Amino acid sequence: MPKRGKKYIEAVKLVNKDSAYALKDAVELVKKTATAKFDETVEMHIKLGVDSRHADQQVRGAIVLPHGTGKTSKVLVFAKGEKATEAENAGADYVGSDDLVAKIQGENWFDFDVVVATPDMMGVVGRLGRVLGPKGLMPNPKSGTVTFDVEKAVKEIKAGKVEYRLDKNNIIHVPVGKASFGEDHLEENIKTLMDAIIKAKPASAKGQYLKSITLTSTMGPGIRLNASKITE
């Protein structure tokens, strides 16, 4: 196990491992335990009572957080003609077609956070499946990144749209802001995310849906939330 610094050890002492905190208290604690010299990202880790190996138990989607994530994502758009112009005007960082495929394949270039593609470009983008897929960068209609409405897609991503999806352990990991955010802004972002995940509950999911919810900052300890009080 890596050796923990003095600040982390002090921060851990503030958190009661046996407690499940109300949202307000958890947010207060996550800000207090974010002691790094940089503005730490605040993240949610939500374990769900589903089995991601079954197609009918997938939980995936995207949501625009009311106060953004504190980070402006770099957006790459695969489009051509007027859709390419639309993407550029909306503020996309990179717009192209085969030229971008060649750059990614030839230079191992990944200076972007989100990939958007028009449906007619998916044949081109498909050639990158093996490199974009493992990085979670493959465009997907469920997250609104395969669309002809590239203007809306780019603007939403720039405004703080986040994607949520299960990992192989049935856990969703999502950034919900920065430690410098006001408590009310973090709370609103968390409630917005949790509402979306609760609404996305698969009909085939049985038993307890929200297994555990942990709030943490980049360098801070995990803080367990009381799932039943999360949306109050």
LOVO-722484 format. One line per field, with one value per residue (C-alpha): z, y, x; residue in three letters. Coordinates in nm, 3 decimals, padded with zeros to 5 digits, m for minus. Last residue first. Layout:
N
up <- c(Z,...)
north <- c(Y,...)
east <- c(X,...)
residu <- c(ALA,...)
***
This chain:
232
up <- c(00.011,m00.284,m00.093,00.219,00.149,00.010,00.331,00.199,00.267,00.264,00.087,00.188,00.008,m00.276,m00.574,m00.358,m00.241,m00.214,m00.176,m00.251,m00.172,m00.283,m00.460,m00.637,m00.350,m00.478,m00.845,m01.157,m01.460,m01.500,m01.527,m01.296,m01.517,m01.310,m01.002,m01.203,m01.331,m00.984,m00.846,m01.101,m01.036,m00.658,m00.681,m00.892,m00.654,m00.350,m00.510,m00.592,m00.239,m00.082,m00.285,m00.536,m00.447,m00.394,m00.762,m00.933,m00.975,m01.136,m01.207,m01.128,m01.168,m01.009,m01.139,m01.094,m01.474,m01.492,m01.513,m01.708,m01.642,m01.890,m01.779,m01.937,m01.795,m02.019,m02.276,m02.313,m02.357,m02.618,m02.819,m02.824,m02.905,m03.202,m03.318,m03.369,m03.623,m03.333,m03.196,m02.871,m02.700,m02.424,m02.546,m02.911,m02.836,m02.940,m02.840,m02.578,m02.289,m02.308,m02.394,m02.679,m02.838,m02.937,m03.065,m03.200,m03.412,m03.747,m03.625,m03.643,m04.025,m04.040,m03.763,m03.982,m04.119,m03.760,m03.682,m03.435,m03.093,m02.905,m02.550,m02.354,m02.619,m02.671,m02.754,m03.028,m03.077,m03.367,m03.655,m03.537,m03.376,m03.657,m03.930,m03.776,m03.748,m04.119,m04.208,m04.066,m03.907,m03.624,m03.320,m03.028,m03.080,m02.997,m03.143,m03.457,m03.521,m03.478,m03.716,m03.974,m03.952,m03.984,m04.295,m04.472,m04.267,m03.917,m03.660,m03.361,m03.096,m02.773,m02.508,m02.178,m01.964,m01.602,m01.298,m01.335,m01.446,m01.214,m01.324,m01.422,m01.776,m01.774,m01.972,m01.987,m01.894,m01.664,m01.822,m01.671,m01.990,m02.163,m01.888,m01.792,m01.609,m01.324,m01.108,m00.742,m00.804,m00.658,m00.689,m00.678,m00.680,m00.744,m00.624,m00.827,m00.622,m00.668,m00.628,m00.310,m00.166,00.145,00.027,00.366,00.460,00.119,00.137,00.494,00.413,00.117,00.338,00.602,00.346,00.180,00.503,00.614,00.643,00.951,01.034,00.861,01.069,00.869,01.034,01.122,00.751,00.686,00.936,00.768,00.428,00.543,00.694,00.368,00.293,00.208,m00.085,00.000)
north <- c(01.526,01.351,01.175,01.089,00.718,00.672,00.786,00.891,00.735,00.971,00.843,00.999,01.294,01.325,01.367,01.449,01.186,01.112,00.751,00.601,00.238,m00.026,00.200,m00.048,m00.280,m00.580,m00.658,m00.469,m00.585,m00.249,m00.081,00.219,00.523,00.747,00.679,00.763,01.090,01.198,01.113,01.337,01.635,01.585,01.578,01.897,02.075,01.970,02.083,02.422,02.462,02.379,02.648,02.513,02.528,02.149,02.110,01.969,01.655,01.415,01.077,00.714,00.457,00.115,m00.217,m00.384,m00.395,m00.017,00.127,00.445,00.815,01.089,01.447,01.768,02.076,02.375,02.278,01.937,02.103,02.347,02.070,01.847,02.134,02.249,01.890,01.829,01.551,01.316,01.048,01.203,01.215,00.974,00.703,00.769,00.670,00.823,00.611,00.791,00.541,00.493,00.122,00.214,00.494,00.275,m00.039,00.154,00.385,00.239,00.282,00.659,00.643,00.427,00.645,00.956,00.940,00.940,01.276,01.232,01.369,01.274,01.395,01.468,01.573,01.574,01.203,01.166,00.822,00.991,00.762,00.629,00.951,01.172,00.938,00.932,01.312,01.350,01.100,01.340,01.680,01.918,01.993,02.228,02.249,02.598,02.601,02.777,02.494,02.231,02.416,02.444,02.067,02.010,02.233,02.007,01.725,01.584,01.404,01.638,01.659,01.838,01.960,01.965,02.279,02.185,02.315,02.031,02.234,02.427,02.285,01.951,01.856,01.487,01.184,00.823,00.468,00.202,m00.144,m00.407,m00.519,m00.589,m00.827,m00.824,m00.494,m00.681,m00.448,m00.349,m00.025,00.108,00.487,00.661,01.039,01.271,01.609,01.736,01.895,02.259,02.230,02.254,01.946,01.976,01.839,01.703,02.014,02.032,01.663,01.713,01.996,01.796,01.491,01.697,01.843,01.503,01.319,01.097,00.721,00.661,00.368,00.520,00.840,01.099,01.375,01.136,01.057,01.423,01.410,01.095,01.262,01.574,01.365,01.181,00.823,00.552,00.346,00.000)
east <- c(m03.381,m03.217,m02.938,m03.132,m03.196,m02.846,m02.673,m02.336,m01.996,m01.696,m01.384,m01.052,m00.891,m00.640,m00.875,m01.180,m01.425,m01.797,m01.905,m02.245,m02.327,m02.576,m02.826,m03.057,m03.152,m03.343,m03.407,m03.301,m03.506,m03.686,m03.345,m03.291,m03.223,m03.454,m03.237,m02.923,m03.072,m03.191,m02.845,m02.671,m02.899,m02.871,m02.489,m02.475,m02.713,m02.508,m02.181,m02.331,m02.475,m02.137,m01.961,m01.711,m01.338,m01.328,m01.416,m01.723,m01.932,m01.682,m01.847,m01.756,m02.037,m01.978,m02.111,m01.769,m01.715,m01.767,m02.114,m02.181,m02.223,m02.148,m02.099,m02.223,m02.054,m02.139,m01.872,m02.037,m02.377,m02.246,m02.079,m02.388,m02.627,m02.417,m02.361,m02.733,m02.667,m02.602,m02.372,m02.244,m02.583,m02.481,m02.714,m02.616,m02.254,m01.921,m01.618,m01.408,m01.426,m01.047,m01.085,m01.323,m01.118,m00.822,m00.996,m01.293,m01.079,m01.187,m01.545,m01.496,m01.499,m01.812,m01.960,m01.935,m02.291,m02.425,m02.257,m01.974,m01.882,m01.564,m01.496,m01.177,m00.925,m00.546,m00.539,m00.277,m00.117,00.067,m00.032,m00.367,m00.493,m00.356,m00.486,m00.835,m00.820,m00.742,m01.015,m01.276,m01.237,m01.318,m01.100,m01.166,m01.544,m01.677,m02.029,m01.901,m01.656,m01.929,m02.164,m01.884,m01.828,m02.204,m02.206,m01.959,m01.807,m01.825,m01.611,m01.604,m01.329,m01.421,m01.178,m01.363,m01.379,m01.318,m01.503,m01.752,m02.053,m02.284,m02.620,m02.462,m02.565,m02.651,m02.542,m02.655,m02.575,m02.712,m02.699,m02.924,m03.104,m02.771,m02.663,m02.292,m02.358,m02.526,m02.733,m02.734,m02.547,m02.221,m02.195,m01.857,m01.901,m01.608,m01.481,m01.185,m00.908,m00.805,m00.427,m00.214,m00.386,m00.604,m00.938,m01.055,m01.258,m01.428,m01.522,m01.646,m01.890,m02.018,m02.071,m02.254,m02.497,m02.553,m02.636,m02.350,m02.328,m02.116,m01.888,m01.585,m01.613,m01.420,m01.217,m00.933,m00.892,m00.801,m00.512,m00.375,m00.414,m00.228,00.056,00.116,00.012,00.264,00.139,00.000)
residu <- c(GLU,THR,ILE,LYS,SER,ALA,ASN,LEU,ARG,ILE,GLY,PRO,GLY,MET,THR,SER,THR,LEU,THR,ILE,SER,LYS,LEU,TYR,GLN,GLY,LYS,ALA,SER,ALA,PRO,LYS,ALA,LYS,ILE,ILE,ALA,ASP,MET,LEU,THR,LYS,ILE,ASN,GLU,GLU,LEU,HIS,ASP,GLU,GLY,PHE,SER,ALA,LYS,GLY,VAL,PRO,VAL,HIS,ILE,ILE,ASN,ASN,LYS,ASP,LEU,ARG,TYR,GLU,VAL,LYS,GLY,ALA,LYS,ILE,GLU,LYS,VAL,ALA,LYS,GLU,VAL,ASP,PHE,THR,VAL,THR,GLY,SER,LYS,PRO,ASN,PRO,MET,LEU,GLY,LYS,PRO,GLY,LEU,VAL,ARG,GLY,LEU,ARG,GLY,VAL,VAL,GLY,MET,MET,ASP,PRO,THR,ALA,VAL,VAL,VAL,ASP,PHE,ASP,PHE,TRP,ASN,GLU,GLY,GLN,ILE,LYS,ALA,VAL,LEU,ASP,ASP,SER,GLY,VAL,TYR,ASP,ALA,GLY,ALA,ASN,GLU,ALA,GLU,THR,ALA,LYS,GLU,GLY,LYS,ALA,PHE,VAL,LEU,VAL,LYS,SER,THR,LYS,GLY,THR,GLY,HIS,PRO,LEU,VAL,ILE,ALA,GLY,ARG,VAL,GLN,GLN,ASP,ALA,HIS,ARG,SER,ASP,VAL,GLY,LEU,LYS,ILE,HIS,MET,GLU,VAL,THR,GLU,ASP,PHE,LYS,ALA,THR,ALA,THR,LYS,LYS,VAL,LEU,GLU,VAL,ALA,ASP,LYS,LEU,ALA,TYR,ALA,SER,ASP,LYS,ASN,VAL,LEU,LYS,VAL,ALA,GLU,ILE,TYR,LYS,LYS,GLY,ARG,LYS,PRO,MET)
***
